[in-house]
């Protein structure tokens, strides 16, 4: 189980895919909050692929990917 929080104008960049909750039984949480806070993936952002994933974007945060979110 894991979590990632991007807040207060912070930036996270993944060079390739970003998967939250990839494997069976896995639990992942990503929270992006606050103006200017961004999460960018080089290919895809996948939430809950084999396990359980949560992506929360609020208060001016943003997520983007080259291909799909």
C-alpha positions in Angstrom: 0.0 0.0 0.0 1.3 3.4 -0.8 0.3 7.1 -1.2 1.5 10.2 -2.9 0.5 13.8 -2.1 1.3 16.7 -4.4 0.4 20.0 -2.7 1.2 23.7 -2.4 2.3 24.2 -6.0 4.5 21.0 -6.0 5.2 19.1 -9.2 5.7 15.4 -9.8 6.8 14.1 -13.2 6.9 10.4 -14.2 8.9 9.6 -17.3 6.7 6.7 -18.3 3.4 5.2 -17.1 2.0 5.9 -13.7 -0.2 3.2 -12.2 -2.0 3.5 -8.9 -3.2 0.2 -7.4 -1.5 -2.0 -10.1 -1.5 -5.5 -8.6 -4.2 -7.6 -7.0 -4.5 -6.7 -3.4 -2.6 -3.4 -3.8 -4.0 -0.1 -2.6 -2.7 3.2 -3.8 -3.8 6.8 -3.3 -2.7 9.9 -5.1 -3.9 13.4 -3.9 -3.2 16.5 -5.9 -4.3 19.7 -4.2 -3.7 23.4 -4.4 -3.2 25.9 -7.2 -0.2 25.0 -9.4 0.2 21.5 -8.0 0.7 19.1 -10.9 1.2 15.4 -11.7 2.5 14.6 -15.2 3.0 11.2 -16.7 5.0 10.4 -19.9 2.5 7.9 -21.2 -0.6 6.8 -19.2 -2.1 7.4 -15.8 -4.0 4.3 -14.8 -6.0 4.1 -11.5 -7.1 0.7 -10.1 -5.6 -1.6 -12.8 -5.5 -4.8 -10.7 -5.9 -3.5 -7.2 -7.7 -0.5 -5.7 -6.6 3.0 -6.7 -7.8 6.5 -5.8 -6.9 9.7 -7.6 -8.2 12.9 -6.0 -7.7 16.3 -7.6 -8.9 19.4 -5.8 -8.5 23.2 -5.3 -6.7 23.9 -8.6 -4.5 20.8 -8.8 -4.1 19.1 -12.2 -3.0 15.8 -13.7 -2.0 15.1 -17.3 -0.5 12.4 -19.4 0.9 12.3 -22.9 -1.6 9.5 -23.9 -4.6 8.9 -21.5 -5.7 9.5 -17.9 
